């Protein structure tokens, strides 16, 4: 018994006694057919097992994939687990919906290069979400002849970018803590490079960090506290490769074990700060009476916790990136959109207690 040959656009057109253009219009331009004719085409297609026009062939013919690629140098689950990434993804999706485009996620393992995933992606352009300047996947994106928008980091000459002024935002937070009287502080930061370092980050590792956002935030803190006589070399900075509340808790434990004298923990993300709050409470420390903790991002969970933080418009960041990519513009003229941030004076920051108060209570 011979297997039935799969139906094609040509065989379906022959079965119906119509042109192949008519069959194609039933799928791609339904307004060109009467409702009765389109229904007859689709019913016959189902009966014969015709799956519809080949999207690969269509993209070859039109030279359009109809989708935006999002390069995310994290595991796929990160996009749906991290609140800031999730808000950004929503904003980008809204921009794609407005333009009638699809969204193709291109996640890659942060510890393993897989540039083939970038080259395989059938997309009309890329949004690159917060990658280090030495990331090989970024180089692979830039080698493709499609428009690209970088979000947050890095700055790439000749490439459109959407972001915030991380240095100015972190300086505003630092000035808030300085005004409260904090001089003995510690910092918990996100990864500074593609190599894993779950420990103290000193000297050149901070100054030469390939993640520009973290480098700018640390640099702003160093400058702000330097203005009031605090030597940045004396400020302990603990780095975590994975971005999770568990990482924030373990980083806080590592720093507080080595430097119990600190009066404030400055975290470069809300996620790390929320983990630090949990660890501080586990130790019996009162926040902010015994220890001030601050974050950065302004996620919903931070608002619920009353965290003192910097709020950035993550949803608008995604929407702006999508509009910049899909809206066209003058070729060869890179554009940059810098979004506003807001300092949120929550309930986790207060004046530092004296040494006697910290050790002996009120």
C-alpha positions, 0 to 999 in steps of 0.5 A: 500500500502506497503512502498518501503524498502530502498535499501541496499548494499546487495540488490543493489549488488543482483540487479546488479548481482555483489558482495558487494565488487564491489558495495563498490569499486564503491564508495571507490575505483573507480580505481578498476572498469572499467568506464562502470561498475562503471557508471552502479553501480551508475546509478542503485543506484540512481534508487533504492535510495541507498544513498551510504556506511554508513560512521558510519559503515565504521568508526567502521570497519576501526576505522578511521573517516577521519577527524580532530576535531578543538576545538574552545571555541567560538561560531561558527561564531567567526571562520569566523568573527575574521581575525586571527582565519580565517587565522588559519582556512585556514592554518589548512584546507590546511594541512587537504587537503594535507593529504586527511582529513576532518575538523570537527569544534567543537565550544562550548559556552565560557560561558557554558560547553558542553563536550558532543559535544567533546565526540560526535565528530567522529574524529581521533585527535584534534587541540585545538585552544587557550583555558584557562588552566581550560577549561572543554572541554580541559579536555574532549579532553585529556580524549579521546585516540586520538592525540592532538595538542594545539595551543597557549595555554595552555602548557600541559605536554606531548601534542604537541604544536604550538605557538609563544613566546608571551612574547618576541614579546610583549617585543619587542613592549614595547621597541619600545614605551619606546624608543619613550619616553612613560611612562604613558601608558594604556592597553586593553586586551582580556579576562583573564578568563572564567568568564566575566569581562568587566572592569579594571583588577588589581593585581591577575587577571592579574598574575593568568590569565587562558589564558596564552597568555594574561598573558604572554603579560601583564607580558612582558609589566610589566617587560619591563616598570619596567626596566625603573622605571614604577610601573606596579600597576600604569598602568591601564589595561581594560579587555574585554570578547568579542573580537570585535572592539566594545569591543575595542572602549568601553574599550578605552572609559572606560580607557580614561575617567578614565585616560586621561593622558595616552600617549599610549594605548597598545592593546593585539590584532589588533581587540581591537586596531582598535576599540580604534582608532575609539574611539580616533578619535570620541573624536577628538584625533589625532593618533599618535600626541595625542595618540599612539595606538598599536596592536598585530596579524598583520591582514590585516585590521591592515596593511590597518590602518597603525597600529604599531603591532606585526605580527604573521604567523596565516596561518602557525600556522594552517598549522603547527598544522595540519601537526604536528597532521597528520604527526605522530611522536614518541609516548610519545615524545611531540613536540613544534613548535615556529614560528617567529613574526615581529614587524611592525613599522606602523604610529600609534606610535610616541613620546608622546606630553608634557602635554602642547601640549596635552592640548593646541595644537601646 
